[in-house]
Amino acid sequence: MHYGIDVGGTKTEIAIYDRDWLCLDRWRAPTPANDGEAFLTMLADMVQEADRRLGSRGTLGLGFPGVLDDQGHLVTANLPGLRPFVLETALTAHLDRAFVIENDSRCFVVSETGPGGAAEGVTEAFGAILGTGAGGGAIVAGRLLKGAGRFAGEWGHLPLPATVAKRHDLPLLPCGCGLEACLETYIAGPGLVKLHRHFGGVSASAEQWHQAWLAGENAAQQTHACHLELLGGALANVVKLLSPQVIVVGGGLSTMEGLVAALPTAIAGHLFPGVEVPDVVRSRLGDASGVRGAAMLGAEVSTNVRV
Ligand SMILES: [Zn+2]
């Protein structure tokens, strides 16, 4: 059996899978985001509870938001309580078995290229999550691309395409990562609101923007067109770098009407002649993809090694 844990800023989920990746059980608990010790104890309790329910010991993979810095500390705004800990060392002290940890966006693409995923069996794929942020991960030659610093796939922190920025006279906004004009600031959910303010001059929620767009309101149409151009430029950069066969899009914005279907044309607008646009598909496993991908990575190891 295989356990996956998906750590979020407010909720943490554990799921138990059999060898065919059928989910046998899953449950959630509130994340004690400001209390690292309580958080680590909660993880240990979750794993023990899974053993108890199963009457066995499963392999373990954990998906986290954020990235590890060069000291092994987790860098994320969502879990301030964990900041003092060297994450892998702290987990080793609390968990009674080998485990794998990985960024949750990388877990997403592992799951979507696995059995039943939107890109099942594809050996060159990119997974792009568009929700409150813009995360991602790549499968290269059938394996998750980790990179020396373990942050390969962070397409959301590529810079704004200059051509699109100039065409729409976009402001260079600060990003939470400390850089300026990262794509995430414009293309993720909160970015849509910022774009709408830029074009319409008024503040509106994402839902208000959506209603205005459906009603054909001018600033909302401009927002939509610019957003699509930015996404096309961003994913075209991914295509130039990795040449994936399939791009899988997940996260809240992936359910926006027509978005995924419009992406191949938007990407093509930023590629030079002769470069083939990959297939762009929507996530098949939805919100369950992260926890399943974590479990899949955990199943690959029998010793406590870094991935
Ligand atoms: Zn950034």
Residues whose N, C-alpha, C, O or C-beta is under 5 A from the ligand:
A	BS01	ZN	G156 H157 C175 C177 L179 C182
